[in-house]
Amino acid sequence: MISGFQFFKIYQSLHLHFTTKFDILKYGKPKSLTKDHYNNRNDRLLFENLSSKFSSSEQAFDFCLSNFVHNEIDWIYKEFSDADDTYKQWKGYFDGIEYNYGKEVDKLKLLAFHNSMIYFNDIFVETKSGKKPPLLQIFLHGEISPECLCILDDRFNFLDVWVNSYSTDDPLLEKKMFLLTKYKKICILKARR
């Protein structure tokens, strides 16, 4: 079992990673997360309670990570069962990563083959009529996971182009692109385990 302070450091590090320019892979846990800072928090008992549910720091990290990616930013203050369901679905995806990723890629191949006017590589780029790339449209409709996008980006390197081209005039899209950019390196590390 981990301590409430350990859980707090994991949570706060990921919170900073997904809400600021801070990079957890580059800097690790911020040095400003001290025991005094933790003890002065009004929500300290929440972290104590949550920490009792995890047997290791890695499990707590994965729990927090999954919720920052697939839940609202304030997920920690909502029902634990909702956050736990999110974590279990996320863990299930990675437990069967080859199958789940393959299933999503097959869905994308079907899209390309159903529309004989495009090739698979065309799903990453803007359409001839000037619309957003088909893969981005599918992602925005929730039909493909952020995990699949991150793995595809590792191979095809399209996410930076999307960030520069599509997130400047749309706040919702800017938020999603920021999340994907922050998640992709961690996701790839998890997928390669």
C-alpha positions in Angstrom: 0.0 0.0 0.0 1.2 3.5 -0.7 0.9 6.6 1.5 -1.5 9.5 0.9 1.5 11.7 0.3 2.9 9.3 -2.3 -0.5 9.3 -4.1 -0.7 13.1 -3.9 2.8 13.4 -5.5 1.7 11.1 -8.4 -1.6 12.8 -8.9 -0.1 16.3 -8.7 2.7 15.5 -11.1 0.3 14.1 -13.7 -2.1 17.1 -13.1 0.7 19.5 -13.9 1.7 17.4 -16.9 -1.8 17.5 -18.4 -2.6 21.1 -17.5 0.7 23.0 -18.0 3.9 22.9 -19.9 5.5 20.7 -17.2 6.7 17.4 -18.6 6.7 14.5 -16.2 8.9 12.4 -18.4 11.6 15.1 -18.5 11.4 16.4 -14.9 9.8 13.6 -12.9 8.0 14.7 -9.8 8.2 18.4 -9.0 10.5 19.2 -6.1 7.9 21.7 -4.8 5.6 18.9 -3.7 6.7 18.8 -0.1 5.2 17.1 2.9 4.4 20.5 4.4 2.5 21.5 1.2 0.6 18.2 1.4 -0.2 18.6 5.2 -1.6 22.1 4.6 -4.1 20.9 2.0 -7.8 20.8 2.9 -8.3 17.7 0.8 -5.5 15.7 2.4 -8.0 13.0 3.6 -9.1 12.4 0.1 -5.6 11.4 -0.9 -5.2 9.3 2.2 -8.5 7.4 1.4 -7.5 6.9 -2.3 -4.0 5.8 -1.5 -5.4 2.8 0.5 -6.9 1.4 -2.7 -3.5 0.9 -4.5 -0.8 -1.7 -3.8 1.9 0.1 -5.7 3.0 3.5 -7.0 2.8 2.1 -10.6 -0.8 1.1 -10.1 -1.6 4.6 -8.7 0.2 6.2 -11.6 -1.8 4.2 -14.1 -5.0 5.0 -12.3 -4.3 8.7 -12.4 -3.0 8.6 -15.9 -6.1 6.9 -17.3 -8.4 9.4 -15.6 -6.5 12.4 -16.8 -6.8 11.1 -20.4 -10.3 9.7 -20.4 -12.1 11.7 -17.7 -12.8 15.3 -16.7 -9.9 17.2 -15.2 -11.5 17.3 -11.8 -12.2 13.5 -11.7 -10.6 13.1 -8.3 -13.4 15.0 -6.6 -16.1 12.8 -8.2 -17.3 9.3 -7.5 -14.5 6.8 -7.1 -16.5 4.2 -8.9 -16.5 6.3 -12.1 -12.8 6.8 -11.9 -12.3 3.1 -11.2 -14.4 2.1 -14.2 -12.3 4.4 -16.4 -9.1 2.9 -15.1 -10.4 -0.7 -15.7 -11.4 0.1 -19.3 -8.0 1.7 -19.9 -6.1 -1.2 -18.3 -8.2 -3.6 -20.4 -7.1 -1.8 -23.6 -3.4 -2.2 -22.6 -3.8 -5.7 -21.4 -5.0 -6.7 -24.9 -3.1 -4.0 -26.7 -2.3 -5.9 -29.9 -5.9 -7.1 -30.3 -7.5 -3.7 -29.4 -5.2 -1.7 -31.5 -5.6 -4.1 -34.4 -9.3 -3.9 -34.2 -9.2 -0.1 -34.4 -6.8 -0.2 -37.4 -9.1 -2.6 -39.2 -11.9 -0.1 -38.7 -9.7 2.6 -40.3 -8.8 0.3 -43.2 -12.5 -0.4 -43.8 -13.0 3.4 -44.0 -10.3 3.7 -46.6 -11.5 0.7 -48.6 -15.2 1.7 -48.5 -14.3 5.0 -50.0 -12.3 3.9 -53.1 -11.2 7.5 -53.6 -8.7 7.4 -50.7 -5.8 5.3 -49.6 -5.0 4.4 -46.0 -2.4 7.2 -45.8 -5.0 9.8 -46.8 -6.8 9.4 -43.5 -4.0 11.5 -41.9 -4.3 14.5 -44.1 -6.9 17.1 -45.0 -9.5 16.0 -47.5 -9.5 17.3 -51.1 -12.6 19.4 -50.2 -10.6 21.1 -47.4 -12.1 19.3 -44.4 -10.2 18.0 -41.4 -8.4 14.6 -41.9 -10.8 11.7 -41.7 -8.8 10.2 -38.8 -9.2 13.4 -36.8 -12.9 13.5 -37.6 -13.3 9.9 -36.4 -11.4 10.7 -33.2 -13.5 13.7 -32.5 -16.6 11.6 -32.8 -15.2 9.2 -30.2 -15.0 6.3 -32.6 -11.2 5.7 -32.1 -9.2 5.9 -28.9 -6.5 8.3 -28.0 -4.3 5.2 -27.5 -4.7 4.2 -31.2 -4.0 7.7 -32.3 -0.8 7.9 -30.2 0.5 4.5 -31.6 -0.4 5.6 -35.2 1.4 8.9 -34.6 4.5 7.0 -33.5 4.6 5.4 -36.9 3.2 8.1 -39.2 4.1 11.4 -37.4 1.0 13.4 -38.1 0.0 14.8 -34.7 2.4 17.8 -34.8 0.9 18.8 -38.2 -2.6 18.6 -36.8 -1.6 20.7 -33.8 -0.2 23.4 -36.0 -3.0 23.3 -38.5 -6.2 22.7 -36.7 -6.0 23.8 -33.0 -5.5 27.5 -33.4 -9.1 28.5 -34.0 -11.0 25.9 -32.1 -10.7 25.8 -28.3 -12.1 22.2 -28.0 -9.8 20.9 -30.6 -6.9 22.8 -29.1 -7.7 21.1 -25.7 -7.8 17.6 -27.3 -4.6 18.2 -29.3 -2.8 19.4 -26.1 -4.0 16.2 -24.3 -2.8 13.9 -27.1 0.6 15.7 -27.3 1.1 15.3 -23.6 -0.1 11.6 -23.6 1.6 10.2 -26.7 5.1 9.6 -25.2 3.6 8.0 -22.0 1.2 5.9 -24.1 3.9 4.6 -26.3 6.0 3.6 -23.3 2.9 1.7 -21.9 2.2 0.1 -25.2 5.8 -1.2 -25.5 5.8 -3.0 -22.2 
